[in-house]
Amino acid sequence: MKFKEFYIKIKEIIEDNRKSIYVYSLLFTLIFSIFNRILGAIKESLWHESISIYYFFLVIIKGILLLYFYNSKTKNNETKVFILIKIFLIILNVFLIIPIVLLILNKRIVEMTLIPSIAIALYVTIKTSVVITQYVKRKQEDSILIRELRTINLMDVTVSILTLTNTLISVNSAGFDIGLFYLVIATSVVGFILNMFIVIRLKKH
């Protein structure tokens, strides 16, 4: 299946499941967190352990937003929840410095087999397709919490691309030459700045 056909299929699923797609996204992120936890344990990779923790807390934040959004019958406390979650996201992004430093210091898996590589690439592809569809075709949302949830999904994609960068390095090179070193630094710094920018610019209106 070509990427265009795959993207159209994802788009159709999102259009047919506008509400439940956020729940699917949460479960998918949880699976990715567990996947990195297992991979970190098997390969003794501190980097994957730290990424697993990042995604685990991202799942918790998504869960809080979804529980409040679907269970609350009033919007009186939306602003308070919005601000609280935004603070949590800033703190979580600060935590992201840890896996970035580990990646730069080459505390990563040196070799990776094909199956986990494909799994990570698949996660990045699906997540990117979902986020693109949500942002390109989105209508103005009344709920600030849904806008915040979409922002979290965008952050998810940014970090997953960082994960994919590590995977590609692991698959294609057993060494870590100066060219790859600069690539890792550039990707990590840009990803971190982009994530912080996404969170900071997130507003209620």
N, C-alpha and C positions, 0 to 999 in steps of 0.2 A: 504493500500500500504506500503510495506516494505521500509526502508530507502535506500537500494541499488537500488530498482526499481525507487524510487523518484529521487535519484541522477542521474541515467541513463537518466531519462526523462529531467531533467534540463540540462544535458550535451548535449542532442540532440537539445534542444531549442537554446542553446548558439552556437552550431556549425552551425545551420541554420540561425542565426541572429547575426553574429559577430559584425556588426556595430551598429545595433539598440539595442543590449543588454545593451549598456552603457546608452542609453536614458531610457530604462525600469528600470535600476538600479537607476537612478536619481529619477524617478517618485516614485519608491518603497520607496526610502529613504525619499522623501517628505511626503508620506503617513504616514510613521513611525513617522516623526517629528510631524505631525498634531495629530496623535494618542496619542503621549505622552503629547501634549499640552492639549488635551481634558481630558485625564486621570488625568493630574495634576490639572486642574480646578475643575473636579468633586470630586476628592479625597483630594483636597487642599494639594497637594504634591509638595513641592519646588524642590524635587529631579527630578521628572518627568518634571517639568517646565524647569529646567536647561538642562536636556538631550534633550528636545525639541529644545531649543536654539542652542545647539551644532549641532544637526542634520540639523537644518535650515541653519546654516552657511556652513555646509558640502555640502548641496544641492547647495548653491550659488557658492561655489568653483567648484563643479562638472559642474555646468551650464556654468561657464566662460570657463572652459577647453573645453567642448563640442562645445560651440559656436565658439570659436577660431579655434578648430581643423577642424570642418566641413565647416566653412565659409572662412577660410584663404587659399589663393592660393599660398602663399609663406611660406617658413620655416625660413625666415630671423629673425623673432622676437620670434621664439620658445624658445630660450635660456632665453630671458628676461621674457617671460610669465612663464617659468619653475621656474626661481628663485623667481619671485613674488609670485607664488602659494605656493612654498615651505616655504616662510616666513609666509604667511597666515596660513599654516598648523601648523607651530611651535607655532604661537600665539594661534591658536584654541586648540592645545593640552595643553597649559598653562591654558586656560579656563577650561579644563577638570578637573582641580584640584577642582573646585567648587562642581560639583556633587559628586566627590570622598569624599570630606570632609563631605558633607551632608549625604552621605551613611554611613560613619564611625560614624558620630554623631547621626545616627538613625533617620534622618529627612526624613523618607520614609513612604510609605503606609504600615500600619501594617497588614491589611487584603486585599486580592485581590480575586475576583471571578474567575471562571474558564475561561470565555470567553476572557478577556484581557490577561490572562496567556497563553492561547493557541495561541492568536494572536502574542504575543512576541516570543514564542517558534517557531512558523511558520516562522516569519521574520528571526530569527537567523539561522534556518535550511536552508532556501532558499538562504540567503546571503552567508552562509558558503559553500554551494554546488557550487554556482556561482564562488566564489573566488578560491576554490580548483581546479575547472575545468580550469579556466583561467591560473593558475600558473603551474599546472601539464602538461597541453597539449599546453601551449603557445609556439609560435614561436618567434624568435627575432623580436622585433618591431623596425621599422625605426623611428617612432615618439617618442620623449622623453615625449610628453604630454600624450600619451596613457599609457606609463609606469608609469607616475605619477598618472594617473587616476586609474590604477590597484592598486597602492599603497594606494590611498584614499579608495578604496573598502576594502582593507585589514584592514585599520584603522577602517572602518565602522564595520567590523565583530568583531574586538577587543572590541569596545565599546558596541556593541549589546550583547556580552557575559557578560559584566558587568551588563547590563540591565537585562539579564536573571537570573544572580545571585541574584539580588535584588528581582526578581519575585519569584524565588524558595523559598527564605527566607520568603517572604510575605505569600505565599501559605501554607508553611509547619510549620510556627511557628508564633504565636502571640507575643511571647516573643523575647528577644534578649540576649541570654546567652553568656558567655565568649567564647564558642567554635565558635559560629556564628560570634562574634565580630572579632576574629582572622582570620576567613575565609574571611570576608569582607575586612579586611586590606590587607591580602595577595593577594587576587584577584585584588583589586583596584591598589595596588602598582605595581604588575606585569603587569597589563594592561596598566598603565600609562607609565612605563619604556619601554615596548614593542612598544607602539605607538611612543614615542619619538625616539626610536632606528630606527624604520621603516622610519620615516621622515628624520632623520639626515643622514642615510646611502644612501638615495636616490640621485643618481648621474646622470649626463647627459649621461654618457657612460657606 
